[in-house]
């Protein structure tokens, strides 16, 4: 399984481990729980990264309000 490939290229070690896990005969409840664990892990990782950036930039709640209210949309272009 180490040489597995797809139309998008070779699978990385994490993808291979997930394939091994999901290739077992798991019931629907177990699959849902595993998916929840993965989502929770990735969410916590994203929050941790955001916290590091927040601290690095010394942002405050006032900065957050400013960012939330700021419009940064690309103007509409009918030619696109």
N, C-alpha and C positions, 0 to 999 in steps of 0.2 A: 504494500500500500504506500510505501515511501515514494514511489515514482509516479503517483497518481497525477493525472493532468486533466484539464478541462479545455473547452474552447477558449477560455480566458487565460490559460497558462497553468503553470504548476500550482498545486495547493500548498499553502504554507503549513508549518507544523501545527498551529492552532486549528486550522480547518481540518486537518487530518484527525486530530484528537476528537473534534466534535463529530466528525463522520463515524469514528469508531464508537463513540458513545451512543449516537442515535441509531447505529446499526443493530444494537441489542434489541431484544424483544421487550420493549417498554410499553406499558399501557398509556392511554391518553392522559390520565391524571399525572403520571410521572413526567411525561413530556412537557405538560403545562408548567409543572413545578420547576423543571430544569430551565425552561425558557424564562420564567420569572427570576430565577437566580442570575442568569446571564444578564438580563435587562437591569436588575438591581445593581449588579457589579459595574456595568458600564455607566449607569447613572451616577453612582458614587465616584467613579473615576473622573467623570466630566465635572462633577461638583468640586472635587478636590483641585482639578486644574483651574477651574474658574476662581476658586478661593486663592490660589497662589498668584494668579494674575491680579486679582483685586488687591491683595496685600502688597504686591510689587509696585502697583501704581498708586498706593495709598488712597484709594477711592473711598468716598463716604456715601451715605444714603442720598445726600443732595446730588452727588455725581450720578447715582443710579437714576434718579428722577429725571435729570437732564438728558441722559442717554435714552430713557424710555420715551421721552417726548420729542426727541430729535427725529426729523424726517430725513431719511437718506435714500429715498427711492430714486431709481434712475427714471428720468422723465420719459413719458410714453413716446415712442417713435413708431408711427404706422408703417414705416418701411421695413421694420424688423419682423 
